[in-house]
């Protein structure tokens, strides 16, 4: 007989048990379910809803159950449907009928919402730390490459030279926004739904704020209907995760390109590459490729959750059982990717000479020739046309701008003087972008300094919030 089976005259069909059970995946919530139950039963005793001695018996039993689950000694069955009913059944087996008092004043509806919030807030702190580690690896590469110049691209065509450090710092900025979004979402996750009951609250004189404080929540979800039906925090996480893995995917694409023989700008460490079962010479950037590939499944989990929720009336509906697998899958996918990326970036060899050689054999300094003419009082549109003619001449003669003689330059414009060779050198072109956020060396140093300051702030945030979520595990 099910723990809820009092009004039923026959057992559920075995296929129904198999189809509706969630224990195969929501067992991930076991530690959080027991944390919530420990706080709940303590509150029941405080409010004199159950005797203190019963509460102590239940608490001891829950701790035993927690240890058995952790050690793999507890049998979690589909017959008991989900982690909540499995824990309660194990508790009753451990302490007897008194264990049945645990569920007083709550429902699985508010219980599962609580467990998911506990799981997610814990994992958010881990993600922020992993992102910080990746940013630190990128900053380290930036600091080591403040004089490394590579082609900058638009439309995947060489556009203007930039510092490799500047390129790395662009990703630091992307991941900084991810840190901001994830850390900001913590405050919306960190509110307790427990006490909302099935949908309308409970007749027992519970103290919701006491439970929230015991579990280190910042407060409670005020409306009981909203408390059990809200999955905005899951959607927000999936959305934030989608942005983060999109940034990882863009970086992956560049690593795949840069490590090819055609670019040969970087070499990834052997520890983060794989070979071919047939072609012995191959060294494949499989980590980057797989992260790029897994981006689709993270997007899919977001769309799946949005689609599940779009037609649901308030309050809880069984459809909402679909909220967990996508969340778990996205979390594990993102954690795994971030854990790999930091050491992969840190150990990456940057081939500075190859990057510089590429810059020396393109027309990415053409804009600077136009700017040079503008500084000689030639209107930009006219300067643009002149430089276009110079570039066309170079292409026809199989030359680059710095290959031209002064006479060649002056055949297109008498405004060009001997100083043009210094102006068009890659180092001068880079350092000419001396504006806030530009690729000039001193501006990139500013970016690094500011990023390191924000990384210190992120470290402080992690320490504060680790204490908030870890106190329950001590």
C-alpha positions in Angstrom: 0.0 0.0 0.0 1.3 3.4 -0.9 1.8 6.0 1.9 -1.0 8.0 0.2 -3.1 5.0 -0.7 -5.9 5.2 2.0 -8.7 6.2 -0.4 -7.7 3.7 -3.1 -9.2 0.2 -3.5 -6.5 -1.4 -5.6 -2.8 -0.9 -6.2 -1.5 1.2 -9.1 -0.6 -0.6 -12.3 3.0 -1.6 -12.5 3.4 0.4 -15.7 2.0 3.5 -13.9 4.6 3.0 -11.1 7.3 2.8 -13.7 6.1 5.7 -15.8 5.4 8.1 -13.0 8.3 7.4 -10.6 11.0 10.0 -10.4 13.4 8.3 -8.0 15.8 7.4 -10.8 16.8 11.1 -11.1 15.5 12.9 -8.0 17.6 10.8 -5.7 20.1 13.6 -6.4 18.0 15.6 -3.9 18.4 13.1 -1.0 20.8 15.2 1.1 18.7 18.3 0.5 15.4 16.5 1.3 16.8 15.4 4.6 18.2 18.8 5.4 14.7 20.3 4.9 13.1 17.5 6.9 15.4 18.1 9.9 14.5 21.8 10.0 10.8 21.0 9.5 10.6 18.5 12.3 12.5 20.8 14.7 9.9 23.5 13.9 7.1 21.1 14.6 8.5 20.5 18.1 9.1 24.2 18.7 5.5 25.0 17.8 4.3 22.1 20.0 2.7 20.4 17.0 4.4 17.1 17.8 6.1 16.1 21.1 9.8 17.0 21.5 10.7 13.4 22.1 9.1 12.3 18.9 11.0 15.1 17.1 14.3 13.9 18.5 13.5 10.3 17.5 12.7 11.5 14.0 15.9 13.6 13.8 18.1 10.7 14.8 16.3 8.5 12.4 16.8 10.9 9.5 20.5 11.1 10.2 20.7 7.3 10.1 18.8 7.3 6.8 21.2 10.0 5.4 24.2 7.9 6.3 22.7 4.8 4.7 21.8 6.7 1.5 25.3 8.2 1.4 26.9 4.8 1.8 24.7 3.2 -0.8 23.1 0.9 1.8 19.5 2.2 1.5 17.1 0.7 -1.1 15.4 3.4 -3.1 12.5 1.9 -5.0 10.1 2.9 -7.8 7.3 1.6 -5.7 7.9 4.6 -3.4 7.9 6.9 -6.4 10.2 9.8 -5.4 13.0 10.8 -3.0 10.5 12.2 -0.5 8.4 9.1 -0.1 11.5 6.9 -0.2 13.1 8.9 2.7 9.9 8.8 4.7 9.5 5.0 4.2 13.2 4.4 5.2 12.5 6.6 8.3 9.5 4.7 9.3 11.4 1.4 8.8 14.1 2.9 11.1 12.1 4.4 13.9 8.6 2.9 13.5 5.2 4.6 13.2 6.4 7.9 14.8 8.3 8.5 11.6 4.9 9.1 10.0 4.6 12.4 12.0 7.4 14.0 9.9 5.0 14.9 7.1 2.7 16.9 9.4 2.0 20.3 8.0 3.6 19.9 4.7 3.1 18.4 1.2 5.4 16.9 -1.4 4.5 20.0 -3.4 6.2 22.4 -1.1 8.8 19.8 -0.2 10.1 19.3 -3.7 10.2 23.1 -4.3 12.3 23.4 -1.2 14.7 20.6 -2.2 15.2 22.1 -5.6 16.0 25.5 -4.2 18.5 24.0 -1.7 20.2 22.0 -4.6 20.3 25.0 -6.9 21.6 27.6 -4.5 24.4 25.1 -3.5 25.3 24.5 -7.1 25.2 28.3 -8.0 28.1 28.9 -5.6 30.1 26.1 -7.3 29.4 27.5 -10.7 30.5 31.0 -9.7 33.7 29.6 -8.3 34.4 27.6 -11.5 33.8 30.7 -13.6 36.2 32.6 -11.4 38.8 29.9 -12.0 38.3 30.2 -15.8 38.6 34.0 -15.7 41.8 33.7 -13.7 43.2 31.4 -16.3 42.3 33.8 -19.1 43.8 36.7 -17.2 47.0 34.7 -16.7 47.2 34.2 -20.4 46.5 37.9 -21.0 49.3 39.0 -18.7 51.7 36.6 -20.4 50.8 38.0 -23.8 50.7 41.7 -23.5 53.1 42.0 -26.5 51.6 39.2 -28.6 49.8 40.5 -31.7 47.3 38.5 -33.8 44.8 39.3 -36.5 41.4 40.5 -35.3 38.5 39.3 -37.4 35.1 40.4 -38.5 33.1 38.2 -40.8 36.0 35.7 -40.3 38.1 38.0 -42.5 41.2 39.7 -41.1 40.1 43.2 -40.0 42.6 44.9 -37.6 45.4 43.6 -35.4 44.8 43.2 -31.7 46.7 42.1 -28.7 46.1 38.4 -27.8 45.7 39.7 -24.3 42.9 41.9 -25.5 41.2 38.9 -27.1 41.5 36.9 -23.8 40.0 39.8 -21.8 37.0 39.9 -24.1 36.1 36.4 -22.8 36.9 37.6 -19.2 34.2 40.2 -19.7 31.7 37.7 -21.1 32.2 35.3 -18.2 32.0 38.3 -15.8 28.5 38.9 -16.9 27.7 35.2 -16.3 29.1 35.5 -12.8 26.8 38.6 -12.3 23.7 36.8 -13.5 24.3 33.6 -11.5 25.2 35.4 -8.3 22.3 37.8 -8.7 19.9 34.9 -9.2 20.9 33.5 -5.8 18.6 35.9 -4.0 15.6 34.7 -6.0 16.5 31.1 -5.4 17.1 31.6 -1.7 13.6 31.9 -0.4 11.8 29.1 1.4 8.5 27.6 0.0 8.1 25.2 2.9 4.8 25.7 4.7 2.8 26.4 1.6 1.5 22.8 1.9 -0.2 21.4 -1.2 -1.3 24.9 -2.4 -3.2 26.8 0.4 -1.0 26.5 3.5 -1.8 24.3 6.5 -4.2 24.3 9.4 -1.3 23.7 11.8 0.3 26.7 13.6 3.7 26.3 11.9 6.5 28.9 11.9 7.6 29.3 8.3 10.2 31.9 9.1 11.8 29.7 11.7 12.4 27.0 9.1 13.7 29.5 6.6 16.2 30.8 9.2 17.3 27.3 10.1 18.0 26.6 6.4 19.8 30.0 5.9 17.1 31.3 3.5 16.7 35.0 3.1 13.0 34.8 3.7 9.9 32.9 2.5 7.9 32.8 -0.6 4.9 34.9 0.5 2.1 33.4 -1.5 1.4 29.7 -1.0 0.1 29.2 -4.5 3.1 30.8 -6.0 5.4 28.9 -3.6 4.4 25.4 -5.0 3.9 26.4 -8.7 6.8 28.7 -9.2 9.7 27.4 -11.3 10.9 30.8 -12.5 14.1 30.1 -10.6 14.7 26.9 -12.7 14.0 28.8 -15.9 16.3 31.6 -14.9 19.1 29.2 -14.1 18.6 27.4 -17.5 18.6 30.7 -19.3 21.8 31.9 -17.5 23.4 28.5 -18.1 22.5 28.8 -21.8 24.3 32.1 -22.0 27.3 30.8 -20.2 27.7 27.7 -22.4 27.2 29.9 -25.5 30.2 31.9 -24.4 32.1 28.6 -23.8 31.0 27.4 -27.3 32.3 30.6 -29.0 35.7 30.2 -27.2 35.6 26.5 -28.2 35.1 27.4 -31.9 38.2 29.7 -31.8 40.3 27.1 -30.1 39.3 24.6 -32.7 40.2 27.0 -35.5 43.4 28.3 -33.8 44.8 24.8 -33.2 44.3 23.8 -36.8 47.3 23.6 -39.2 45.7 26.4 -41.2 45.8 28.8 -38.3 48.5 27.2 -36.1 48.0 30.0 -33.5 47.9 27.8 -30.4 48.5 24.3 -29.3 46.4 22.7 -26.7 48.1 20.5 -24.1 48.1 16.8 -24.8 46.1 16.2 -21.6 43.1 18.0 -23.2 43.2 16.4 -26.6 42.5 13.0 -28.0 43.8 11.0 -31.0 42.3 9.0 -33.9 41.9 5.2 -33.8 42.9 5.1 -37.5 45.2 8.1 -38.2 48.2 8.1 -35.8 49.2 11.7 -36.5 46.0 13.2 -35.3 45.6 15.5 -32.3 42.0 16.4 -31.9 40.6 19.3 -29.8 37.8 17.0 -28.6 37.1 18.9 -25.3 36.4 22.1 -27.1 34.4 20.3 -29.8 32.3 18.5 -27.2 31.5 21.6 -25.3 30.5 23.2 -28.5 28.2 20.2 -29.2 26.7 20.1 -25.7 25.5 23.7 -26.1 22.5 22.4 -28.0 21.3 20.1 -25.2 21.5 23.0 -22.7 19.4 25.2 -25.0 17.0 22.2 -25.4 16.6 21.9 -21.6 15.7 25.6 -21.4 13.1 25.3 -24.2 11.7 22.1 -22.7 11.1 23.8 -19.3 9.5 26.9 -20.9 7.3 24.7 -23.0 6.3 22.6 -20.0 5.3 25.6 -17.9 3.5 27.7 -20.6 0.1 26.0 -20.3 0.0 25.0 -16.6 -2.7 26.4 -14.4 -1.8 27.3 -10.8 -0.9 25.4 -8.6 1.1 22.1 -8.8 0.6 19.7 -11.7 2.4 16.4 -12.4 3.9 18.0 -15.6 6.2 19.8 -13.2 8.0 16.6 -12.5 9.8 17.4 -15.8 11.6 20.3 -14.1 14.4 18.2 -12.6 16.1 16.1 -15.3 16.8 19.1 -17.5 18.1 21.1 -14.5 20.3 18.3 -13.3 21.6 17.6 -16.8 22.4 21.3 -17.5 24.1 21.7 -14.1 26.4 18.7 -14.7 27.1 19.7 -18.3 28.1 23.2 -17.3 30.1 22.1 -14.2 32.0 19.6 -16.3 32.8 22.1 -19.1 34.0 24.8 -16.7 36.1 22.4 -14.7 37.9 21.4 -17.9 38.2 24.8 -19.5 40.3 26.5 -16.8 43.2 24.1 -16.9 42.9 23.8 -20.7 43.3 27.6 -21.2 46.1 27.8 -18.6 48.2 25.2 -20.2 47.6 26.3 -23.8 50.7 27.2 -25.8 50.4 30.5 -27.6 52.4 30.6 -30.8 53.3 34.2 -30.9 55.5 34.1 -33.9 52.8 32.5 -36.1 50.3 35.1 -34.9 52.7 38.0 -35.8 53.5 36.4 -39.2 49.8 36.4 -40.0 49.5 40.1 -39.1 52.5 40.9 -41.3 50.8 39.3 -44.3 47.4 41.0 -44.5 45.9 44.4 -44.9 44.7 44.8 -41.4 46.6 48.1 -41.1 44.7 49.7 -44.0 42.4 51.6 -41.7 45.4 53.2 -40.1 46.5 54.4 -43.5 43.1 56.0 -44.0 43.3 57.6 -40.5 46.8 58.9 -41.3 45.3 60.7 -44.4 42.4 62.0 -42.3 45.0 63.5 -39.9 46.4 65.3 -42.9 43.0 66.9 -43.4 41.7 64.6 -46.1 38.0 63.8 -45.6 37.6 60.2 -44.4 35.4 59.2 -47.3 38.1 60.4 -49.7 40.8 58.7 -47.6 38.8 55.5 -47.7 38.7 55.6 -51.5 42.5 56.3 -51.8 43.4 53.4 -49.5 41.1 51.1 -51.4 43.0 51.9 -54.5 46.3 51.3 -52.7 45.1 47.9 -51.5 43.9 47.0 -55.0 47.3 47.9 -56.3 49.0 45.7 -53.7 46.8 42.7 -54.5 47.6 43.1 -58.2 51.3 43.3 -57.4 51.2 40.5 -54.8 52.5 42.9 -52.1 51.4 44.3 -48.7 51.3 47.9 -47.6 54.6 47.8 -45.9 56.2 46.4 -49.1 55.5 49.6 -51.0 58.1 52.3 -51.6 57.5 55.8 -50.6 57.1 56.7 -54.3 54.5 54.0 -54.6 52.5 55.5 -51.7 52.9 59.1 -53.0 51.6 58.0 -56.4 48.2 57.7 -54.7 48.6 60.6 -52.3 51.3 63.2 -51.9 50.1 63.6 -48.3 52.0 60.4 -47.4 55.5 60.8 -45.9 58.3 58.6 -44.6 56.6 58.3 -41.2 54.0 56.1 -42.8 56.2 53.0 -42.2 56.2 53.5 -38.4 52.4 54.3 -38.5 51.6 51.0 -40.3 53.8 48.7 -38.2 51.6 46.2 -36.3 52.8 47.4 -32.9 51.9 51.0 -33.8 48.6 50.0 -35.2 47.7 48.2 -31.9 48.9 51.0 -29.6 47.1 53.6 -31.6 43.8 52.3 -30.3 44.5 54.2 -27.1 40.9 54.6 -25.9 39.0 53.1 -23.0 38.4 49.4 -23.9 40.8 49.6 -26.8 43.6 47.1 -27.7 46.5 49.5 -26.9 48.8 47.8 -24.4 48.2 50.3 -21.6 44.4 50.0 -22.0 44.6 46.2 -21.9 46.6 46.6 -18.7 43.8 48.7 -17.3 41.3 46.0 -18.2 43.4 43.3 -16.5 43.7 45.5 -13.3 39.9 46.1 -13.2 39.2 42.4 -13.9 41.5 41.3 -11.0 39.7 43.7 -8.7 36.3 42.2 -9.6 37.7 38.7 -9.2 38.6 39.6 -5.7 35.0 40.7 -5.2 33.8 37.4 -6.6 36.0 35.5 -4.2 34.5 37.4 -1.3 31.0 36.6 -2.6 31.9 32.9 -2.8 33.2 32.8 0.7 30.0 34.4 2.1 27.7 32.2 0.2 29.7 29.0 0.7 29.2 29.5 4.4 25.5 30.0 3.9 25.0 26.8 2.0 27.6 24.6 3.7 26.6 25.2 7.3 23.8 22.7 6.7 26.3 20.0 5.8 28.6 20.4 8.8 
